[in-house]
Amino acid sequence: MIRDGKSRRGVAIAAIVISLLASAVRPAAAEEASPGDGWRFNASTYAWFTSVSGNTTARGQIFDVNAGFFDIVSNSSSIAAFNAYFEANKGPVGFYADLVWSNLGFSKSAARYRNPLAGLNVNGVVNAQLNYTMTIVEVGGIYEVSRWSHSPTSFTAADALFGFRYWNNSVTASLDALMTADLYNLGFERSRDIAVAKSGNLEWVDPVIGFRVRHQFTPSQTAFLRGDVGGFGLGSQFSWQAVAAYAYAWQFDGYQLAATLGYRALAASYTTGTGIDTRGIDLVLHGPLIGFSIKF
């Protein structure tokens, strides 16, 4: 009788343990195997420490640019681009919005003037100093095309993206030089011994298509790779972007706080006008980013 009682108690305890384990494991596995039915939100802000290479055109004058982040810091009104990102998902479908704004300055050693006009004669060495202001707003949709579960808390997912990227840029170039040509006919404004060329606002909208791969190592550690292309002559001649980032999240009741470290490169080639009225950019902006986000 005693043995039978102990046996029944042992069986009952084992059943309770198994039931608890099953209830703990099944929800996590189901949650990670496929996106949940409710809305999921991610709001982030980033500092993007930008280096720039390429060229800009203002009033038909071309200026080559090659500036690292520390050179830009010493000449800019903002030490980094500001990036705010928001994403909302429900099931496999979602949408996102991204904002970048910066006011970048380029020293005379980082900006070099070209002479594209045969009628413009320059005596001595020309020193060019640039100020470049950019606003970039991107909105689009996301669709999760595939997901692979590796364990109850680890998975890899692939997303397709389609959206539109709005650019608003302006370039002001100052030339410290003695010129023998008519500055006014060439589109310059003259101020003492300095000639100034302004591009005005350069605005266009690029259609964008892309792909993103996300990997969750643990509920607290994730990484993603994103690439996209755009423009196709409908806005800019061509644009592209590549982003890689790693995030570590701290879990709280109903939400997460995460820190992100990554690298971002964004490029565009756009030209409008002819002759002296030619304006445009052909730039690659790239550099590390550090961000913080809240997920709920």
CORJO-V288440 format. One record per residue. N is the residue number from 1. RES is the residue in one small letter. SS is DSSP state (H for helix, E for strand, L for the rest). PHI is phi in degrees with one decimal (none if undefined). Layout:
# CORJO-V288440
n = [N & N]
res = [RES & RES]
ss = [SS & SS]
phi = [PHI & PHI]
This chain:
# CORJO-V288440
n = [1 & 2 & 3 & 4 & 5 & 6 & 7 & 8 & 9 & 10 & 11 & 12 & 13 & 14 & 15 & 16 & 17 & 18 & 19 & 20 & 21 & 22 & 23 & 24 & 25 & 26 & 27 & 28 & 29 & 30 & 31 & 32 & 33 & 34 & 35 & 36 & 37 & 38 & 39 & 40 & 41 & 42 & 43 & 44 & 45 & 46 & 47 & 48 & 49 & 50 & 51 & 52 & 53 & 54 & 55 & 56 & 57 & 58 & 59 & 60 & 61 & 62 & 63 & 64 & 65 & 66 & 67 & 68 & 69 & 70 & 71 & 72 & 73 & 74 & 75 & 76 & 77 & 78 & 79 & 80 & 81 & 82 & 83 & 84 & 85 & 86 & 87 & 88 & 89 & 90 & 91 & 92 & 93 & 94 & 95 & 96 & 97 & 98 & 99 & 100 & 101 & 102 & 103 & 104 & 105 & 106 & 107 & 108 & 109 & 110 & 111 & 112 & 113 & 114 & 115 & 116 & 117 & 118 & 119 & 120 & 121 & 122 & 123 & 124 & 125 & 126 & 127 & 128 & 129 & 130 & 131 & 132 & 133 & 134 & 135 & 136 & 137 & 138 & 139 & 140 & 141 & 142 & 143 & 144 & 145 & 146 & 147 & 148 & 149 & 150 & 151 & 152 & 153 & 154 & 155 & 156 & 157 & 158 & 159 & 160 & 161 & 162 & 163 & 164 & 165 & 166 & 167 & 168 & 169 & 170 & 171 & 172 & 173 & 174 & 175 & 176 & 177 & 178 & 179 & 180 & 181 & 182 & 183 & 184 & 185 & 186 & 187 & 188 & 189 & 190 & 191 & 192 & 193 & 194 & 195 & 196 & 197 & 198 & 199 & 200 & 201 & 202 & 203 & 204 & 205 & 206 & 207 & 208 & 209 & 210 & 211 & 212 & 213 & 214 & 215 & 216 & 217 & 218 & 219 & 220 & 221 & 222 & 223 & 224 & 225 & 226 & 227 & 228 & 229 & 230 & 231 & 232 & 233 & 234 & 235 & 236 & 237 & 238 & 239 & 240 & 241 & 242 & 243 & 244 & 245 & 246 & 247 & 248 & 249 & 250 & 251 & 252 & 253 & 254 & 255 & 256 & 257 & 258 & 259 & 260 & 261 & 262 & 263 & 264 & 265 & 266 & 267 & 268 & 269 & 270 & 271 & 272 & 273 & 274 & 275 & 276 & 277 & 278 & 279 & 280 & 281 & 282 & 283 & 284 & 285 & 286 & 287 & 288 & 289 & 290 & 291 & 292 & 293 & 294 & 295 & 296]
res = [m & i & r & d & g & k & s & r & r & g & v & a & i & a & a & i & v & i & s & l & l & a & s & a & v & r & p & a & a & a & e & e & a & s & p & g & d & g & w & r & f & n & a & s & t & y & a & w & f & t & s & v & s & g & n & t & t & a & r & g & q & i & f & d & v & n & a & g & f & f & d & i & v & s & n & s & s & s & i & a & a & f & n & a & y & f & e & a & n & k & g & p & v & g & f & y & a & d & l & v & w & s & n & l & g & f & s & k & s & a & a & r & y & r & n & p & l & a & g & l & n & v & n & g & v & v & n & a & q & l & n & y & t & m & t & i & v & e & v & g & g & i & y & e & v & s & r & w & s & h & s & p & t & s & f & t & a & a & d & a & l & f & g & f & r & y & w & n & n & s & v & t & a & s & l & d & a & l & m & t & a & d & l & y & n & l & g & f & e & r & s & r & d & i & a & v & a & k & s & g & n & l & e & w & v & d & p & v & i & g & f & r & v & r & h & q & f & t & p & s & q & t & a & f & l & r & g & d & v & g & g & f & g & l & g & s & q & f & s & w & q & a & v & a & a & y & a & y & a & w & q & f & d & g & y & q & l & a & a & t & l & g & y & r & a & l & a & a & s & y & t & t & g & t & g & i & d & t & r & g & i & d & l & v & l & h & g & p & l & i & g & f & s & i & k & f]
ss = [L & H & H & H & H & H & H & H & H & H & H & H & H & H & H & H & H & H & H & H & H & H & H & H & H & H & H & H & H & H & H & H & H & L & L & L & L & L & E & E & E & E & E & E & E & E & E & E & L & L & E & E & E & E & E & E & E & E & L & L & E & E & E & E & E & E & E & L & H & H & H & H & H & L & L & L & L & L & L & L & E & E & E & E & E & E & E & E & E & E & L & L & E & E & E & E & E & E & E & E & E & E & E & E & E & E & L & L & L & L & E & E & E & L & L & L & L & L & L & L & L & E & E & E & E & E & E & E & E & E & E & E & E & E & E & E & E & E & E & E & E & E & E & E & E & E & E & E & E & E & E & L & L & E & E & E & E & E & E & E & E & E & E & E & E & E & E & E & E & E & E & E & E & E & E & E & E & E & E & L & L & L & L & L & L & L & L & L & E & E & E & L & L & E & E & E & E & E & E & E & E & E & E & E & E & E & E & E & E & E & E & E & E & E & E & E & E & E & L & L & E & E & E & E & E & E & E & E & E & E & L & L & L & L & L & L & L & E & E & E & E & E & E & E & E & E & E & E & E & E & E & E & L & L & E & E & E & E & E & E & E & E & E & E & E & E & E & E & E & E & E & E & L & L & H & H & H & L & E & E & E & E & E & E & E & E & E & E & E & E & E & E & E & E & E & L]
phi = [none & -62.3 & -61.3 & -62.4 & -63.7 & -63.0 & -64.0 & -65.6 & -65.0 & -63.7 & -63.3 & -64.5 & -64.2 & -61.5 & -65.1 & -65.4 & -61.7 & -62.3 & -63.5 & -65.1 & -62.8 & -64.1 & -68.1 & -76.8 & -84.1 & -60.9 & -62.1 & -63.3 & -64.1 & -67.1 & -67.4 & -82.6 & -69.4 & -151.5 & -61.7 & -69.6 & -81.8 & -84.9 & -73.1 & -126.6 & -124.6 & -139.3 & -115.7 & -135.0 & -132.6 & -131.9 & -104.8 & -113.0 & -88.5 & -93.4 & -108.0 & -134.7 & -142.5 & 134.7 & -150.8 & -125.8 & -125.7 & -132.8 & 53.4 & 79.3 & -100.3 & -103.0 & -128.5 & -81.0 & -127.5 & -149.4 & -132.6 & -82.2 & -59.6 & -69.9 & -67.2 & -66.7 & -56.6 & -74.7 & -127.1 & -112.7 & -81.9 & -129.3 & -84.4 & -159.7 & -71.9 & -99.8 & -128.9 & -116.9 & -132.9 & -137.6 & -139.6 & -129.9 & -133.0 & -141.4 & 62.9 & -84.9 & -105.3 & -159.8 & -141.5 & -144.5 & -142.3 & -136.9 & -128.3 & -129.7 & -139.0 & -160.0 & -125.6 & -107.2 & -112.7 & -123.9 & -71.8 & -64.9 & -79.0 & -99.4 & -120.0 & -119.9 & -85.7 & -99.0 & -114.6 & -82.8 & -111.3 & -65.8 & -80.9 & -102.1 & -105.8 & -117.1 & -93.2 & 82.4 & -89.5 & -94.5 & -106.2 & -111.1 & -128.4 & -115.4 & -128.5 & -124.8 & -110.3 & -136.5 & -128.0 & -128.4 & -124.5 & -125.0 & -132.1 & -174.0 & -114.6 & -130.8 & -136.3 & -77.8 & -89.0 & -161.1 & -146.8 & -123.2 & -91.2 & -100.9 & -162.1 & -57.9 & -121.8 & -132.4 & -156.6 & -126.4 & -133.1 & -119.2 & -121.7 & -98.8 & -128.5 & -144.1 & -164.4 & -134.9 & -117.6 & -95.3 & -115.2 & -135.7 & -127.5 & -144.8 & -126.7 & -122.7 & -115.6 & -113.2 & -110.3 & -99.5 & -157.0 & -100.2 & -114.5 & -103.0 & -100.8 & -78.4 & -64.2 & -67.7 & -67.9 & -89.6 & 91.8 & -90.1 & -102.5 & -101.9 & -135.1 & 55.8 & -99.2 & -119.1 & -104.3 & -122.1 & -115.5 & -120.7 & -85.3 & 71.3 & -80.8 & -103.8 & -125.1 & -160.6 & -126.8 & -104.8 & -70.6 & -132.6 & -126.0 & -158.4 & -144.8 & -137.3 & -118.9 & -114.7 & -133.3 & -103.4 & -74.0 & -142.3 & -58.2 & -102.7 & -129.6 & -136.9 & -146.9 & -148.6 & -124.2 & -134.6 & -140.2 & -151.7 & -133.1 & -164.2 & 88.3 & 56.9 & 81.3 & -83.4 & -128.1 & -81.0 & -64.0 & -167.0 & -144.0 & -151.5 & -148.1 & -140.4 & -137.7 & -134.2 & -151.8 & -126.5 & -130.6 & -118.9 & -114.9 & -105.3 & -84.4 & -130.0 & -71.4 & 91.6 & -159.2 & -127.2 & -113.6 & -131.2 & -109.6 & -124.7 & -130.3 & -162.3 & -140.7 & -133.1 & -130.2 & -138.5 & -136.0 & -153.8 & -128.5 & -142.7 & -141.5 & -140.5 & 84.4 & -136.6 & 60.6 & -66.1 & -86.3 & -68.7 & -138.3 & 168.2 & -138.6 & -143.0 & -128.4 & -118.9 & -106.0 & -152.4 & 161.6 & -71.2 & -132.6 & -130.5 & -143.0 & -134.9 & -144.3 & -124.7 & -119.5 & -153.5]
